[in-house]
Amino acid sequence: MQTVTASDINIVDLGPPDAVEAQRLSQQEAWPHRLEDWQFLLEISQGFGAVCDGKLMGTALLTPYGDTAATCNMIIVDPAMRGLGVGRRLVEKLLERAGGRECRLIATQSGLPLYEKLGFVATGEIRQYQGIVSAASIDAEVAEVTYADLPELIAFDTAAQGLDRRALMELLIEEKPFLLSRDQNGLRGFASCRPFGRGHILGPLVARDEEAFRTLLAASIARHDGKFLRVDLTDAAADVALVEAAGLAHVGGGIAMTRPGAQGATPYGGGRVYALASQALC
């Protein structure tokens, strides 16, 4: 068998027609992404692929959020191509495309050294919980989101994260359940759920305070009784009793990292992110 060298690998643009081959790579890593999940990501992202002898051997996506920030995600290299610097080339391509944007990602322990060399710094820990929901009965004061709520939700989300996630929110509103909570002072927060992987993923969950977080979390979990559910919690979510009581187990997570850019994404108050849209979308 001919030895492959770095010069045999080309970095090319990745698009929706590559979703099937991209999913093959993620399945090799035992990642849960369905074909539909790849298509969802590619709809709002810019992708690059590592190709050797006509076969896709690596992927990397950049999901831009306005002009100030982006997430780097779905960075996968086929085991046969490791040790050739493919991962670094893909991430450097993402950073080049990002321009002056601040870049965020969720790293595994194995990926941490590369990202640190490329200027990323750790900012927090993500805890992943998943399982079949059980004993999830709750009477919470929440409502289903409507299209009329979308501008207010986008503004609330932007204030909490400093990210313009309008394109993502416009896709999420098509999915159910998408819940919000209000009081006499206005919007307390929102929680989106959508099909993903083995079942559904709960997130983003953005809330004004811990009480609103628990209300939206409990109501969202209750709507998946008997079903597989995943949630990726941030450091803001100190109370995980509801998650554990519903039968969801802690199965790992990742390290939130940021590479500062010339154009920083600055949260300006009003809420906090308690659960990610996903580790890819942050």
C-alpha positions as CSV (number, residue, x, y, z in Angstrom):
1,M,0.0,0.0,0.0
2,Q,1.4,3.4,-1.0
3,T,2.3,5.7,1.9
4,V,0.2,8.8,2.1
5,T,2.0,12.1,2.8
6,A,0.6,15.5,3.6
7,S,1.0,16.6,0.0
8,D,-1.5,14.0,-1.1
9,I,-4.3,15.7,0.9
10,N,-6.2,18.6,-0.5
11,I,-8.4,21.0,1.5
12,V,-11.6,21.7,-0.5
13,D,-14.9,23.4,0.2
14,L,-17.6,21.2,1.8
15,G,-21.3,21.6,1.0
16,P,-24.6,19.8,1.4
17,P,-23.8,17.2,-1.3
18,D,-21.0,16.0,1.0
19,A,-23.3,15.2,4.0
20,V,-23.4,11.5,3.4
21,E,-19.6,11.1,3.4
22,A,-19.3,13.5,6.3
23,Q,-21.7,11.4,8.4
24,R,-19.6,8.4,7.6
25,L,-16.7,10.1,9.3
26,S,-18.7,11.1,12.3
27,Q,-20.0,7.5,12.7
28,Q,-16.4,6.3,12.8
29,E,-16.0,8.5,15.8
30,A,-19.2,7.1,17.4
31,W,-20.8,10.5,17.2
32,P,-24.6,10.4,17.1
33,H,-25.2,12.8,14.2
34,R,-27.8,11.7,11.7
35,L,-27.7,12.7,8.1
36,E,-30.4,15.3,8.9
37,D,-28.1,16.7,11.6
38,W,-25.3,17.2,9.1
39,Q,-27.7,18.8,6.7
40,F,-28.9,21.2,9.4
41,L,-25.4,22.2,10.2
42,L,-24.4,22.6,6.6
43,E,-27.4,24.9,6.0
44,I,-26.0,27.6,8.3
45,S,-22.3,26.9,8.1
46,Q,-19.3,27.1,5.8
47,G,-17.4,23.8,5.5
48,F,-14.0,22.4,4.5
49,G,-13.0,18.9,3.7
50,A,-9.7,17.0,3.6
51,V,-9.7,14.8,0.4
52,C,-7.2,12.1,-0.4
53,D,-7.5,10.1,-3.7
54,G,-11.0,11.4,-4.2
55,K,-12.3,10.3,-0.7
56,L,-13.4,12.6,2.1
57,M,-11.0,12.0,5.0
58,G,-11.6,15.0,7.2
59,T,-14.2,17.8,7.9
60,A,-14.4,21.1,9.6
61,L,-17.3,23.6,9.8
62,L,-17.4,27.3,10.6
63,T,-20.8,28.6,11.7
64,P,-20.8,32.4,11.5
65,Y,-22.9,34.5,13.9
66,G,-23.1,38.0,12.5
67,D,-19.8,39.9,11.8
68,T,-18.3,39.4,15.3
69,A,-18.3,35.7,16.1
70,A,-18.4,32.1,14.9
71,T,-18.1,28.6,16.1
72,C,-15.7,26.0,14.8
73,N,-17.2,22.6,14.8
74,M,-17.4,19.0,13.4
75,I,-13.6,18.9,13.2
76,I,-12.9,15.2,12.3
77,V,-9.9,13.5,10.8
78,D,-10.0,9.9,9.6
79,P,-7.7,7.7,11.8
80,A,-5.7,6.8,8.7
81,M,-4.8,10.4,8.1
82,R,-3.8,11.3,11.7
83,G,-0.2,12.5,12.3
84,L,-0.1,14.4,9.0
85,G,-1.2,17.8,10.3
86,V,-4.7,17.5,8.7
87,G,-6.5,18.7,11.7
88,R,-4.3,21.8,12.0
89,R,-4.8,22.6,8.3
90,L,-8.5,22.3,8.6
91,V,-8.7,24.5,11.7
92,E,-6.3,27.1,10.2
93,K,-8.7,27.2,7.2
94,L,-11.6,27.9,9.5
95,L,-9.7,30.7,11.2
96,E,-8.7,32.2,7.9
97,R,-12.4,32.2,6.8
98,A,-13.5,33.6,10.1
99,G,-11.4,36.8,9.5
100,G,-11.6,39.1,12.4
101,R,-14.4,37.2,14.2
102,E,-14.0,35.8,17.7
103,C,-14.1,32.0,17.4
104,R,-15.6,29.6,19.9
105,L,-15.5,25.8,20.1
106,I,-16.1,22.9,22.5
107,A,-12.9,20.8,22.7
108,T,-12.2,17.3,23.8
109,Q,-9.1,16.6,25.9
110,S,-7.3,15.2,22.9
111,G,-8.0,18.3,20.8
112,L,-7.0,20.7,23.6
113,P,-3.2,21.0,22.8
114,L,-3.9,21.9,19.1
115,Y,-6.5,24.5,19.9
116,E,-4.2,26.1,22.6
117,K,-1.4,26.3,20.0
118,L,-3.8,28.1,17.7
119,G,-4.7,30.8,20.3
120,F,-7.8,29.3,21.9
121,V,-8.2,29.6,25.7
122,A,-10.4,27.6,28.0
123,T,-13.4,29.6,29.3
124,G,-15.6,26.9,31.0
125,E,-16.8,23.3,31.2
126,I,-19.7,21.7,29.4
127,R,-21.4,18.7,31.0
128,Q,-23.4,16.4,28.8
129,Y,-26.4,14.5,30.2
130,Q,-28.6,12.1,28.3
131,G,-30.9,9.1,28.7
132,I,-34.6,8.0,28.6
133,V,-36.7,10.6,30.5
134,S,-38.6,9.1,33.4
135,A,-40.7,10.6,36.3
136,A,-41.0,13.9,34.5
137,S,-44.3,15.5,35.7
138,I,-44.4,19.3,36.2
139,D,-46.9,22.0,36.1
140,A,-44.9,25.0,34.9
141,E,-46.1,28.3,33.6
142,V,-44.7,28.3,30.1
143,A,-46.0,28.9,26.6
144,E,-45.2,27.7,23.1
145,V,-43.2,30.2,21.1
146,T,-44.9,31.7,18.1
147,Y,-43.4,33.6,15.1
148,A,-44.5,36.8,16.7
149,D,-42.1,36.1,19.6
150,L,-39.1,35.6,17.3
151,P,-37.7,39.2,17.3
152,E,-37.8,39.4,21.1
153,L,-36.2,35.9,21.5
154,I,-33.4,36.9,19.1
155,A,-32.8,40.1,21.1
156,F,-32.7,38.2,24.4
157,D,-30.4,35.6,23.0
158,T,-28.0,38.2,21.5
159,A,-27.9,40.0,24.8
160,A,-27.0,36.9,26.7
161,Q,-24.3,35.7,24.3
162,G,-23.1,38.6,22.2
163,L,-23.8,36.4,19.2
164,D,-26.2,37.2,16.3
165,R,-27.8,33.8,16.0
166,R,-30.7,35.0,13.9
167,A,-30.3,32.3,11.2
168,L,-30.2,29.6,13.8
169,M,-33.2,30.9,15.7
170,E,-35.2,31.1,12.5
171,L,-34.5,27.4,12.0
172,L,-35.2,26.4,15.6
173,I,-38.6,28.0,15.7
174,E,-39.7,25.4,13.2
175,E,-39.1,22.7,15.8
176,K,-41.3,21.8,18.8
177,P,-41.4,22.1,21.7
178,F,-40.0,25.6,21.8
179,L,-41.0,27.1,25.1
180,L,-40.8,30.6,26.7
181,S,-41.6,32.0,30.2
182,R,-42.8,35.5,31.1
183,D,-43.6,37.4,34.2
184,Q,-44.7,41.0,35.0
185,N,-41.2,42.2,34.0
186,G,-41.2,40.6,30.6
187,L,-39.4,37.6,29.0
188,R,-37.7,35.3,31.6
189,G,-36.2,33.0,29.1
190,F,-36.7,30.3,26.4
191,A,-35.8,26.7,25.7
192,S,-35.7,25.0,22.3
193,C,-35.8,21.3,21.6
194,R,-35.3,19.5,18.3
195,P,-34.6,16.0,16.9
196,F,-31.0,15.1,17.1
197,G,-28.9,11.9,17.2
198,R,-30.7,9.1,19.2
199,G,-33.7,11.3,20.1
200,H,-33.9,15.0,20.9
201,I,-31.6,17.7,22.2
202,L,-32.7,20.4,24.7
203,G,-31.1,23.7,24.0
204,P,-30.4,26.4,23.7
205,L,-31.9,27.3,27.1
206,V,-31.3,30.9,27.9
207,A,-32.8,32.4,31.0
208,R,-32.8,35.5,33.2
209,D,-32.0,33.7,36.4
210,E,-31.7,30.2,38.0
211,E,-35.5,30.1,38.8
212,A,-36.4,30.7,35.2
213,F,-33.8,28.1,34.1
214,R,-35.4,25.4,36.4
215,T,-38.9,26.3,35.1
216,L,-38.0,26.0,31.5
217,L,-35.8,22.9,32.1
218,A,-38.5,21.0,34.0
219,A,-41.2,21.9,31.4
220,S,-39.0,20.8,28.5
221,I,-38.0,17.6,30.1
222,A,-41.6,16.8,30.9
223,R,-42.5,17.0,27.3
224,H,-40.1,14.1,26.5
225,D,-41.3,11.6,29.1
226,G,-40.3,8.1,27.9
227,K,-38.1,9.5,25.2
228,F,-34.3,9.8,24.7
229,L,-33.1,13.3,25.5
230,R,-29.8,15.0,25.6
231,V,-28.8,18.3,27.2
232,D,-25.4,20.1,27.3
233,L,-25.2,22.2,30.4
234,T,-22.9,25.2,30.9
235,D,-21.2,26.3,34.1
236,A,-24.2,28.6,34.7
237,A,-26.3,25.5,35.4
238,A,-25.2,24.8,38.9
239,D,-28.4,22.9,39.9
240,V,-28.6,19.6,38.0
241,A,-31.0,17.8,40.4
242,L,-33.9,18.1,37.9
243,V,-31.8,16.5,35.2
244,E,-30.6,13.6,37.3
245,A,-34.1,13.1,38.8
246,A,-35.5,12.7,35.3
247,G,-33.1,9.8,34.6
248,L,-30.5,11.6,32.5
249,A,-26.9,10.5,33.2
250,H,-23.7,12.5,33.1
251,V,-21.8,11.0,30.1
252,G,-19.0,13.4,29.6
253,G,-18.8,16.8,28.0
254,G,-16.1,19.1,26.8
255,I,-14.1,22.3,27.4
256,A,-15.5,25.6,26.1
257,M,-12.8,27.6,24.4
258,T,-12.5,31.0,22.7
259,R,-10.0,32.5,20.3
260,P,-10.3,36.3,20.7
261,G,-10.7,38.2,17.5
262,A,-10.4,41.8,16.3
263,Q,-14.2,41.9,16.5
264,G,-15.2,40.6,19.9
265,A,-18.6,39.2,20.8
266,T,-19.6,40.9,24.0
267,P,-22.7,39.8,26.0
268,Y,-24.5,42.8,27.4
269,G,-26.9,41.4,30.0
270,G,-30.4,40.2,30.4
271,G,-29.8,36.5,30.6
272,R,-27.4,33.6,30.7
273,V,-26.9,30.5,28.5
274,Y,-27.7,27.4,30.7
275,A,-27.8,24.8,27.9
276,L,-26.1,24.8,24.5
277,A,-27.9,24.5,21.2
278,S,-25.3,21.7,20.7
279,Q,-21.6,21.4,21.2
280,A,-21.2,22.3,17.5
281,L,-23.4,25.3,17.6
282,C,-22.6,26.4,21.2
